[in-house]
Amino acid sequence: MENLTPQQIVAELDRYIIGQGKAKKSVAVALRNRYRRSLLPIEAQEEITPKNIIMIGPTGVGKTEIARRLAKLVKAPFVKVEATKFTEVGYVGRDVESMVRDLVEAAIRQVNEEKITQVETQAEKNANERLLDLIAPLPKKKNGASNPFEMFFPKNDETETGANEDINAIKDKREILKEKLKRLELEDDYVEVEVEDTNTVNDMLSSMGVDDLNGNFGDMFNNILPKKMKKRKVTIEQARKILTQQEAEKLVDFEEVKQEAIALAENAGIIFLDEIDKIAAKGSSSGPDVSREGVQRDILPIVEGSTVKTKYGNVKTDHILFIAAGAFHIAKPDDLIPELQGRFPVRVELESLSEHDLERILREPSNSLLKQYEQLMKTENVDLRFTDEAISVMAKLAFAMNEQNENIGARRLHTMLEKLLEDVMFMTAENETNYVVIDKAYVEEKLNDLMVDKDFSKFIL
């Protein structure tokens, strides 16, 4: 973070997200403030809480993408949850604390991957040794005390010499195989490896109807029941990956992983609360609004700062950054309970996408839709190209449909391109032409129904 100024954060977000300068500026400042807080004395750090953000804007304008790219940029644990999945205690639905548990799981995965990367070289070396033992095992030494009558029955020199010769032959063979393994000459050969059988517990829980209980039941049974191993016949290439993973796990101290992951989640974690407008109550005291207000009150202590118990240890939520988002077509941010509003001091309104924005979305981002389709078709030796006029027509049509129907933002481009390129993608296996140009005439021909018929819902989302 010391090398990422707010301006650089915005510049990095600009590579993937078009427009929405205000929102980018707000999240960049919130992120930089985390780094500034980390430079202060511990006593001061405890007093400074993150300024949570609420994003207001229609669907498909970049709310989720901003939060997701932000977390990826600084390698912070990130989870996206929908507020509508949570319900009051006593109703069917997920427990609000599960969002924190999910965040810790993300942090565990992240820290564990980093630790495994650090020991990867040693793990690969150990894995190759184990592979060698599987392909050409050394004869096992006989255990036990020496024979007390050995003095009366001396060893047969010929037998001992023969055994030594066999061992030397195996050692020579191992040296040859070791070189072949290094040169990757045995990758397609098969070997049996032992792997942990986790299906037994999962199948048992599934048969009981227990599918999602934060993994606590599964972990509890795995800890009680002895680990069951099973043999799998795989190629040398696959076996090397399996054994490398097993060796890496042995080299990594999981207790250290847990401590680092909890600290990372507490100080750098980002929770994205989507669809928060769907739980906004509108002031009535009966009906579904009662349950919605109950969800808000359940979420409130998590956002305010509390301690959540997880299977890895207690996690404090005081310094987790919460980013909420909603379209707020029907409800307003003021319909949220005052206490929850107060925990989201930064409000940002995202703008609807203009025709120019939609055209830029098709052209500019590093992972633009057009580039994605071009790369997909290139896998089958089809060189797909879009003319400037075709891109302009697509943007114009998408904007018009958003204006006349439900505004779904940039998501309109997804379904429109699928319809536009349906024939091209369907015919690639039989089509001999390797060069396909999508021009203005082609767009108008394929999307003519959309341009003429007013009932766009027949053809597109």
C-alpha positions as CSV (number, residue, x, y, z in Angstrom):
1,M,0.0,0.0,0.0
2,E,2.9,2.4,0.6
3,N,3.4,2.6,-3.2
4,L,-0.3,3.1,-4.0
5,T,-1.5,6.6,-3.7
6,P,-5.3,7.4,-4.1
7,Q,-4.5,8.7,-7.6
8,Q,-2.8,5.5,-8.5
9,I,-5.6,3.4,-7.1
10,V,-8.1,5.3,-9.3
11,A,-5.8,4.9,-12.3
12,E,-5.7,1.1,-11.7
13,L,-9.5,0.9,-11.4
14,D,-9.8,2.9,-14.6
15,R,-8.2,0.0,-16.5
16,Y,-11.2,-2.2,-15.8
17,I,-14.1,0.2,-15.0
18,I,-15.4,3.0,-17.1
19,G,-16.6,6.2,-15.5
20,Q,-17.8,6.4,-11.9
21,G,-15.1,8.8,-10.8
22,K,-16.8,9.8,-7.5
23,A,-17.1,6.2,-6.3
24,K,-13.5,5.4,-7.3
25,K,-12.3,8.4,-5.4
26,S,-14.2,7.5,-2.3
27,V,-12.9,3.9,-2.2
28,A,-9.4,5.0,-2.9
29,V,-9.4,7.4,0.0
30,A,-10.9,4.7,2.3
31,L,-8.2,2.3,1.2
32,R,-5.4,4.8,1.7
33,N,-6.7,5.7,5.2
34,R,-6.1,2.1,6.2
35,Y,-2.5,2.4,5.3
36,R,-2.2,5.7,7.1
37,R,-3.8,4.1,10.2
38,S,-1.2,1.2,10.1
39,L,1.6,3.8,10.5
40,L,0.2,5.1,13.8
41,P,0.9,3.8,17.3
42,I,-1.2,0.9,18.4
43,E,-3.2,3.0,20.9
44,A,-4.2,5.4,18.1
45,Q,-5.0,2.6,15.6
46,E,-7.6,1.2,18.0
47,E,-9.5,4.5,18.0
48,I,-9.6,5.0,14.2
49,T,-12.4,3.0,12.6
50,P,-12.9,2.6,8.8
51,K,-15.4,5.0,7.1
52,N,-17.8,2.5,5.6
53,I,-19.3,3.3,2.1
54,I,-22.7,2.9,0.7
55,M,-23.0,3.0,-3.1
56,I,-26.2,4.1,-4.7
57,G,-26.9,3.4,-8.3
58,P,-28.7,1.1,-10.8
59,T,-27.6,-2.4,-11.6
60,G,-24.8,-2.9,-14.1
61,V,-22.9,0.3,-13.5
62,G,-19.9,-1.1,-11.7
63,K,-20.6,-1.2,-8.0
64,T,-19.5,-4.8,-7.4
65,E,-16.7,-4.6,-9.8
66,I,-15.2,-1.5,-8.0
67,A,-15.2,-3.4,-4.7
68,R,-13.9,-6.6,-6.2
69,R,-11.0,-4.9,-8.1
70,L,-10.2,-2.8,-5.1
71,A,-9.6,-6.0,-2.9
72,K,-7.7,-7.7,-5.7
73,L,-5.4,-4.6,-6.1
74,V,-4.2,-4.7,-2.4
75,K,-4.5,-8.4,-2.0
76,A,-7.1,-8.1,0.8
77,P,-9.5,-10.8,1.8
78,F,-12.9,-10.0,0.1
79,V,-16.3,-11.5,0.3
80,K,-19.5,-10.5,-1.5
81,V,-22.8,-11.3,0.3
82,E,-26.4,-10.4,-0.5
83,A,-28.3,-8.8,2.3
84,T,-31.5,-10.6,1.2
85,K,-29.9,-14.0,2.2
86,F,-30.0,-13.0,5.8
87,T,-33.1,-13.2,7.9
88,E,-34.1,-12.6,11.5
89,V,-33.3,-15.2,14.0
90,G,-36.2,-17.8,13.9
91,Y,-36.7,-17.5,10.1
92,V,-35.1,-19.6,7.5
93,G,-31.9,-18.0,6.2
94,R,-28.3,-17.6,6.9
95,D,-26.9,-16.3,10.1
96,V,-25.4,-12.7,9.7
97,E,-22.2,-13.8,11.4
98,S,-21.6,-16.2,8.4
99,M,-20.3,-13.2,6.4
100,V,-17.4,-12.8,8.8
101,R,-16.7,-16.6,8.8
102,D,-16.6,-16.4,5.0
103,L,-14.1,-13.6,5.2
104,V,-11.9,-15.6,7.5
105,E,-12.1,-18.5,5.2
106,A,-11.0,-16.3,2.3
107,A,-8.1,-15.0,4.5
108,I,-7.0,-18.5,5.4
109,R,-6.9,-19.5,1.7
110,Q,-4.9,-16.4,0.8
111,V,-2.3,-16.8,3.6
112,N,-2.1,-20.5,3.1
113,E,-1.4,-20.0,-0.6
114,E,1.3,-17.5,0.2
115,K,3.0,-19.9,2.7
116,I,2.8,-22.8,0.2
117,T,4.5,-20.6,-2.4
118,Q,7.3,-19.9,0.0
119,V,8.0,-23.7,0.5
120,E,7.2,-24.8,-3.0
121,T,10.8,-25.5,-4.0
122,Q,11.4,-27.8,-1.0
123,A,7.9,-29.4,-1.4
124,E,8.7,-30.3,-5.0
125,K,12.0,-31.8,-4.0
126,N,10.3,-33.9,-1.4
127,A,7.6,-34.9,-3.8
128,N,10.1,-36.1,-6.3
129,E,11.8,-38.2,-3.6
130,R,8.4,-39.8,-2.8
131,L,7.8,-40.4,-6.5
132,L,11.1,-42.2,-6.8
133,D,10.1,-44.4,-3.8
134,L,6.8,-45.2,-5.5
135,I,8.4,-46.1,-8.8
136,A,11.5,-48.0,-7.5
137,P,11.2,-48.6,-3.8
138,L,14.2,-49.6,-1.8
139,P,14.0,-53.0,0.0
140,K,12.7,-52.6,3.5
141,K,15.2,-53.3,6.4
142,K,14.1,-56.1,8.7
143,N,13.4,-54.8,12.2
144,G,14.0,-56.6,15.4
145,A,16.8,-57.9,17.6
146,S,19.7,-59.9,16.2
147,N,19.4,-63.7,16.2
148,P,20.9,-65.0,19.5
149,F,21.9,-68.2,17.8
150,E,23.7,-66.3,15.0
151,M,27.1,-67.4,16.4
152,F,26.1,-71.0,15.8
153,F,24.7,-70.4,12.3
154,P,27.1,-68.0,10.5
155,K,25.7,-65.9,7.6
156,N,26.0,-67.3,4.1
157,D,28.5,-65.0,2.3
158,E,27.0,-65.8,-1.1
159,T,23.5,-64.9,0.1
160,E,24.7,-61.6,1.6
161,T,26.7,-60.8,-1.6
162,G,23.7,-61.5,-3.7
163,A,21.5,-59.2,-1.6
164,N,24.1,-56.4,-1.8
165,E,24.2,-56.8,-5.5
166,D,20.4,-56.5,-5.7
167,I,20.4,-53.3,-3.6
168,N,23.2,-51.8,-5.8
169,A,21.1,-52.7,-8.9
170,I,18.1,-51.0,-7.5
171,K,20.1,-47.9,-6.5
172,D,21.5,-47.7,-10.1
173,K,18.0,-48.0,-11.4
174,R,16.8,-45.2,-9.1
175,E,19.6,-42.9,-10.3
176,I,18.5,-43.5,-13.9
177,L,14.8,-42.9,-13.0
178,K,15.7,-39.8,-11.0
179,E,17.3,-38.3,-14.1
180,K,14.3,-39.2,-16.2
181,L,11.9,-37.6,-13.7
182,K,14.0,-34.4,-13.9
183,R,13.7,-34.4,-17.7
184,L,10.0,-35.1,-17.4
185,E,10.3,-38.2,-19.5
186,L,7.9,-40.3,-17.4
187,E,4.9,-37.9,-17.2
188,D,2.4,-40.2,-18.9
189,D,3.3,-43.3,-16.9
190,Y,0.9,-44.3,-14.1
191,V,1.5,-44.7,-10.4
192,E,-0.6,-45.3,-7.3
193,V,-0.7,-42.5,-4.7
194,E,-2.6,-42.3,-1.4
195,V,-5.0,-39.4,-0.9
196,E,-7.3,-38.5,1.9
197,D,-10.9,-39.7,1.4
198,T,-13.2,-36.8,2.4
199,N,-16.3,-38.0,0.6
200,T,-17.4,-40.3,3.5
201,V,-18.2,-37.4,5.9
202,N,-19.6,-35.2,3.1
203,D,-21.9,-38.0,1.8
204,M,-23.0,-38.7,5.4
205,L,-23.9,-35.0,6.0
206,S,-25.7,-34.7,2.6
207,S,-27.8,-37.8,3.4
208,M,-28.8,-36.1,6.6
209,G,-29.8,-33.0,4.7
210,V,-27.0,-30.9,6.1
211,D,-25.6,-28.9,3.1
212,D,-24.3,-25.6,4.4
213,L,-23.5,-25.1,8.1
214,N,-20.4,-23.1,7.6
215,G,-18.4,-26.3,7.5
216,N,-18.5,-26.6,11.3
217,F,-20.2,-30.0,11.3
218,G,-17.9,-31.4,8.6
219,D,-14.8,-30.2,10.4
220,M,-16.1,-31.7,13.7
221,F,-16.7,-35.1,12.2
222,N,-13.3,-35.0,10.4
223,N,-11.6,-34.3,13.7
224,I,-13.4,-37.1,15.5
225,L,-13.2,-39.8,12.9
226,P,-9.8,-41.1,11.8
227,K,-8.6,-39.9,8.4
228,K,-9.4,-42.5,5.8
229,M,-6.9,-42.8,2.9
230,K,-7.6,-44.2,-0.5
231,K,-5.4,-45.1,-3.4
232,R,-5.7,-43.4,-6.8
233,K,-4.1,-44.4,-10.0
234,V,-2.8,-41.3,-11.7
235,T,-0.2,-40.2,-14.1
236,I,3.3,-39.1,-12.9
237,E,2.4,-35.5,-13.8
238,Q,-0.7,-35.6,-11.6
239,A,1.0,-37.5,-8.9
240,R,3.7,-34.9,-8.6
241,K,1.1,-32.2,-8.1
242,I,-0.7,-34.2,-5.4
243,L,2.5,-35.1,-3.6
244,T,3.8,-31.5,-3.8
245,Q,0.6,-30.3,-2.2
246,Q,0.8,-32.9,0.5
247,E,4.5,-32.1,1.2
248,A,3.8,-28.3,1.2
249,E,1.0,-28.8,3.8
250,K,3.5,-30.6,6.0
251,L,6.0,-27.8,5.7
252,V,3.5,-25.0,6.5
253,D,2.7,-24.3,10.1
254,F,-1.1,-24.1,10.1
255,E,-1.3,-22.4,13.5
256,E,0.8,-19.6,12.1
257,V,-1.5,-19.5,9.1
258,K,-4.6,-19.1,11.3
259,Q,-3.0,-16.3,13.4
260,E,-1.9,-14.3,10.3
261,A,-5.3,-14.9,8.5
262,I,-7.3,-13.6,11.5
263,A,-5.1,-10.5,11.7
264,L,-5.4,-10.0,8.0
265,A,-9.2,-10.3,8.0
266,E,-9.5,-8.0,11.0
267,N,-7.3,-5.2,9.6
268,A,-7.6,-5.5,5.8
269,G,-10.8,-7.5,5.1
270,I,-13.5,-6.0,2.9
271,I,-17.1,-7.2,3.0
272,F,-19.4,-6.1,0.2
273,L,-23.0,-6.0,1.2
274,D,-25.1,-6.1,-2.0
275,E,-28.8,-5.5,-2.4
276,I,-29.0,-3.6,0.9
277,D,-31.9,-1.6,-0.4
278,K,-34.0,-4.8,-0.4
279,I,-33.9,-4.9,3.4
280,A,-34.8,-1.2,3.8
281,A,-38.1,-0.8,5.8
282,K,-40.5,1.9,4.8
283,G,-41.9,2.8,8.2
284,S,-44.8,0.3,8.5
285,S,-45.0,-1.9,11.5
286,S,-46.4,-5.0,10.0
287,G,-45.8,-7.3,7.0
288,P,-42.4,-8.0,5.5
289,D,-41.0,-4.7,6.7
290,V,-40.8,-6.1,10.2
291,S,-38.5,-8.9,9.0
292,R,-36.4,-6.4,6.9
293,E,-35.9,-4.2,9.9
294,G,-34.9,-7.3,12.0
295,V,-32.2,-8.1,9.4
296,Q,-30.8,-4.6,9.7
297,R,-30.7,-4.9,13.5
298,D,-28.9,-8.2,13.2
299,I,-26.3,-6.7,10.7
300,L,-25.8,-3.6,12.9
301,P,-23.6,-5.1,15.6
302,I,-21.3,-6.7,13.0
303,V,-20.9,-3.4,11.2
304,E,-20.5,-1.4,14.5
305,G,-17.8,-3.8,15.8
306,S,-18.2,-7.0,17.6
307,T,-16.4,-10.3,18.2
308,V,-17.5,-13.3,16.1
309,K,-16.6,-16.8,17.0
310,T,-15.1,-18.9,14.1
311,K,-13.6,-22.3,14.0
312,Y,-10.2,-20.6,13.7
313,G,-10.6,-18.3,16.7
314,N,-12.4,-15.1,17.6
315,V,-12.5,-12.3,15.1
316,K,-13.1,-8.6,15.8
317,T,-15.1,-6.7,13.1
318,D,-14.2,-3.2,14.4
319,H,-11.7,-2.5,11.5
320,I,-13.3,-4.5,8.7
321,L,-14.3,-2.2,5.8
322,F,-17.9,-2.6,4.8
323,I,-19.1,-1.5,1.4
324,A,-22.8,-1.6,0.9
325,A,-24.6,-1.2,-2.4
326,G,-28.1,-1.0,-3.8
327,A,-30.2,0.4,-6.6
328,F,-32.6,2.1,-4.3
329,H,-35.3,2.3,-7.0
330,I,-38.2,1.9,-4.5
331,A,-36.6,2.4,-1.1
332,K,-34.3,5.2,-0.2
333,P,-31.1,5.2,1.9
334,D,-33.1,7.1,4.6
335,D,-35.4,4.1,4.9
336,L,-32.6,2.2,6.6
337,I,-32.7,2.3,10.4
338,P,-30.8,5.4,11.7
339,E,-28.2,3.4,13.6
340,L,-27.2,1.5,10.4
341,Q,-27.2,4.7,8.3
342,G,-24.7,6.1,10.8
343,R,-22.3,3.3,10.3
344,F,-22.1,4.1,6.6
345,P,-21.0,7.8,6.7
346,V,-19.8,7.9,3.1
347,R,-22.5,7.9,0.4
348,V,-21.7,7.8,-3.2
349,E,-24.1,8.0,-6.1
350,L,-23.1,6.2,-9.3
351,E,-24.3,7.5,-12.6
352,S,-26.3,5.7,-15.2
353,L,-24.2,4.7,-18.2
354,S,-24.4,7.0,-21.2
355,E,-24.1,5.8,-24.8
356,H,-20.5,7.0,-24.8
357,D,-19.8,5.0,-21.6
358,L,-21.2,1.8,-23.2
359,E,-19.1,2.3,-26.3
360,R,-16.0,2.8,-24.1
361,I,-16.9,-0.4,-22.1
362,L,-16.9,-2.3,-25.3
363,R,-13.5,-0.9,-26.4
364,E,-11.3,0.2,-23.6
365,P,-11.0,-2.1,-20.5
366,S,-8.2,-4.6,-20.3
367,N,-10.8,-7.4,-20.1
368,S,-13.4,-5.8,-22.4
369,L,-16.3,-7.9,-23.7
370,L,-15.1,-7.7,-27.3
371,K,-11.6,-8.8,-26.4
372,Q,-13.0,-11.8,-24.5
373,Y,-15.0,-12.9,-27.5
374,E,-12.0,-12.4,-29.8
375,Q,-9.9,-14.6,-27.5
376,L,-12.5,-17.3,-27.3
377,M,-12.9,-17.6,-31.0
378,K,-9.1,-17.5,-31.5
379,T,-8.9,-20.9,-29.7
380,E,-10.6,-22.3,-32.9
381,N,-8.5,-20.4,-35.3
382,V,-11.2,-17.8,-36.0
383,D,-10.0,-14.3,-36.3
384,L,-12.9,-12.2,-35.1
385,R,-12.9,-8.4,-35.6
386,F,-15.4,-5.6,-34.9
387,T,-15.4,-2.4,-37.0
388,D,-15.8,1.0,-35.2
389,E,-19.2,1.6,-36.9
390,A,-20.4,-1.8,-35.5
391,I,-19.3,-0.9,-32.0
392,S,-21.0,2.5,-32.2
393,V,-24.3,0.9,-33.3
394,M,-24.2,-1.7,-30.5
395,A,-23.6,1.0,-27.9
396,K,-26.4,3.1,-29.4
397,L,-28.8,0.2,-29.4
398,A,-27.9,-0.9,-25.8
399,F,-28.4,2.6,-24.5
400,A,-31.8,2.9,-26.3
401,M,-33.0,-0.4,-24.8
402,N,-31.9,0.7,-21.3
403,E,-33.8,3.9,-21.7
404,Q,-37.0,2.3,-23.0
405,N,-37.0,-0.8,-20.7
406,E,-35.5,-1.7,-17.3
407,N,-32.1,-0.1,-17.0
408,I,-29.6,-3.0,-16.5
409,G,-26.5,-1.0,-17.4
410,A,-23.6,-2.8,-19.0
411,R,-25.2,-6.2,-18.5
412,R,-27.3,-5.3,-21.5
413,L,-24.2,-5.7,-23.6
414,H,-23.7,-9.3,-22.5
415,T,-27.0,-10.6,-23.8
416,M,-26.9,-8.4,-26.9
417,L,-23.5,-9.8,-27.9
418,E,-24.6,-13.4,-27.3
419,K,-27.5,-12.8,-29.7
420,L,-25.3,-11.0,-32.2
421,L,-22.6,-13.7,-32.3
422,E,-24.8,-16.8,-31.8
423,D,-24.5,-17.9,-35.4
424,V,-20.7,-17.3,-35.5
425,M,-20.1,-19.3,-32.4
426,F,-22.5,-22.1,-33.5
427,M,-21.0,-22.5,-37.0
428,T,-17.2,-22.4,-36.1
429,A,-16.7,-26.2,-36.2
430,E,-18.1,-26.4,-39.8
431,N,-17.2,-23.0,-41.2
432,E,-14.0,-22.9,-43.2
433,T,-13.7,-19.1,-43.0
434,N,-11.0,-18.2,-40.4
435,Y,-11.6,-14.4,-40.7
436,V,-14.9,-12.9,-39.5
437,V,-15.6,-9.2,-39.6
438,I,-18.6,-7.8,-37.6
439,D,-19.5,-4.6,-39.3
440,K,-22.4,-2.2,-39.1
441,A,-24.5,-4.1,-41.7
442,Y,-24.1,-7.4,-39.8
443,V,-25.1,-5.8,-36.5
444,E,-28.2,-4.2,-38.1
445,E,-29.2,-7.5,-39.8
446,K,-28.8,-9.6,-36.6
447,L,-30.3,-7.1,-34.2
448,N,-33.0,-5.8,-36.6
449,D,-35.8,-7.3,-34.5
450,L,-34.5,-5.4,-31.5
451,M,-34.3,-2.2,-33.4
452,V,-37.8,-2.4,-34.9
453,D,-40.0,-4.2,-32.4
454,K,-40.9,-2.2,-29.3
455,D,-41.4,-5.3,-27.2
456,F,-37.7,-5.9,-26.6
457,S,-38.4,-8.3,-23.8
458,K,-39.2,-11.0,-26.3
459,F,-35.6,-11.0,-27.5
460,I,-33.3,-9.7,-24.7
461,L,-33.2,-9.2,-21.0
